[in-house]
Amino acid sequence: VLTGFTIRAEATDLGKANLIQVNGDRVQLVGNDMSYPGGICVGAGSKPSGAYSAVDDIEFADDLVLRGNRIHSCGTSPLLVWSPEDSGAHGVYLQYTRRALVTENLIYSNRWRGLQLWPRALNTTVTNNLFDSNATQVNIGSALPNFPWASEGTVVRNNIMSNRITDFAPSKNPAAIYGNFPIGTPANQFGNVVDHNCIDEPAATSTGGGGVVFGESTTGSPTYSDPTTGDFRLGPGSA
């Protein structure tokens, strides 16, 4: 258990690496404040041969818990240069995990995705978080059709999502919650379910892609106390 820390890397450190990389099992990150303008804040799981290798040498990080953290300002340095091959810099990047729990976190102001599940995050629960000012709030993806890796059994429920950045790499960040599976993938094929979230975008733009069952969510714009200072407490009468 790692708790109560402020963990930073400076904007001049531009390795596009991970501020924290979790490769072990039953690790808990609780109540920390993490930011890294030069790359990804939290990564989990590994595949030494690389995501685009057919070798099945996946090393899962099992039963990871992310609870009550602030995860923000990841990959935001203007000095970073992105190529079409780059995955991007995300707040949380669950690459190869099983039974991860992401709950009660503030995940905001990250350049690409607030939470990236790619290419094989299994049985992830994402609940009671606030996602604000990310280009994609939650991305659920796979390495299909080239390799048999897919994120399965994801539940995204009871989260608040607001102020999505819509003008950064829009072809890779087309919706607040996106099923990044090959075109034509049946919604129910991998057991990924998204429902009962509060999103400040209409359903037509808040969700997209395949491989995910999108249930009912609420459209509403939350009112925060002072988001410019990181105070995301909901004001009286907030949607």
Secondary structure in CASP SS format (residue, H / E / C, confidence):
PFRMAT SS
TARGET T0000
AUTHOR 0000-0000-0000
METHOD secondary structure of the structure
MODEL  1
V C 1.00
L E 1.00
T E 1.00
G C 1.00
F C 1.00
T E 1.00
I E 1.00
R E 1.00
A C 1.00
E C 1.00
A C 1.00
T C 1.00
D C 1.00
L C 1.00
G C 1.00
K C 1.00
A C 1.00
N E 1.00
L E 1.00
I E 1.00
Q E 1.00
V E 1.00
N C 1.00
G C 1.00
D C 1.00
R C 1.00
V C 1.00
Q E 1.00
L E 1.00
V E 1.00
G C 1.00
N C 1.00
D E 1.00
M E 1.00
S E 1.00
Y C 1.00
P C 1.00
G C 1.00
G C 1.00
I E 1.00
C E 1.00
V E 1.00
G E 1.00
A E 1.00
G C 1.00
S E 1.00
K C 1.00
P C 1.00
S C 1.00
G C 1.00
A C 1.00
Y C 1.00
S C 1.00
A C 1.00
V C 1.00
D C 1.00
D C 1.00
I C 1.00
E E 1.00
F C 1.00
A E 1.00
D E 1.00
D C 1.00
L C 1.00
V E 1.00
L E 1.00
R E 1.00
G C 1.00
N C 1.00
R E 1.00
I E 1.00
H E 1.00
S C 1.00
C C 1.00
G C 1.00
T C 1.00
S C 1.00
P C 1.00
L C 1.00
L C 1.00
V C 1.00
W C 1.00
S C 1.00
P C 1.00
E C 1.00
D C 1.00
S C 1.00
G C 1.00
A C 1.00
H C 1.00
G C 1.00
V E 1.00
Y E 1.00
L E 1.00
Q E 1.00
Y E 1.00
T E 1.00
R E 1.00
R C 1.00
A C 1.00
L E 1.00
V E 1.00
T E 1.00
E C 1.00
N C 1.00
L E 1.00
I E 1.00
Y E 1.00
S C 1.00
N C 1.00
R C 1.00
W C 1.00
R E 1.00
G E 1.00
L E 1.00
Q E 1.00
L E 1.00
W E 1.00
P E 1.00
R E 1.00
A E 1.00
L E 1.00
N C 1.00
T C 1.00
T E 1.00
V E 1.00
T E 1.00
N C 1.00
N C 1.00
L E 1.00
F E 1.00
D E 1.00
S C 1.00
N C 1.00
A C 1.00
T E 1.00
Q E 1.00
V E 1.00
N E 1.00
I E 1.00
G E 1.00
S E 1.00
A C 1.00
L C 1.00
P C 1.00
N C 1.00
F C 1.00
P C 1.00
W C 1.00
A E 1.00
S C 1.00
E E 1.00
G C 1.00
T C 1.00
V E 1.00
V E 1.00
R E 1.00
N C 1.00
N C 1.00
I E 1.00
M E 1.00
S E 1.00
N C 1.00
R C 1.00
I C 1.00
T C 1.00
D C 1.00
F C 1.00
A C 1.00
P C 1.00
S C 1.00
K C 1.00
N C 1.00
P C 1.00
A C 1.00
A C 1.00
I E 1.00
Y E 1.00
G E 1.00
N E 1.00
F C 1.00
P C 1.00
I C 1.00
G C 1.00
T C 1.00
P C 1.00
A C 1.00
N C 1.00
Q C 1.00
F C 1.00
G C 1.00
N C 1.00
V E 1.00
V E 1.00
D E 1.00
H C 1.00
N C 1.00
C E 1.00
I E 1.00
D C 1.00
E C 1.00
P C 1.00
A H 1.00
A H 1.00
T H 1.00
S H 1.00
T E 1.00
G E 1.00
G E 1.00
G C 1.00
G C 1.00
V C 1.00
V E 1.00
F E 1.00
G C 1.00
E C 1.00
S C 1.00
T E 1.00
T E 1.00
G C 1.00
S C 1.00
P C 1.00
T C 1.00
Y E 1.00
S E 1.00
D E 1.00
P H 1.00
T H 1.00
T H 1.00
G C 1.00
D E 1.00
F E 1.00
R E 1.00
L E 1.00
G C 1.00
P C 1.00
G C 1.00
S C 1.00
A C 1.00
END
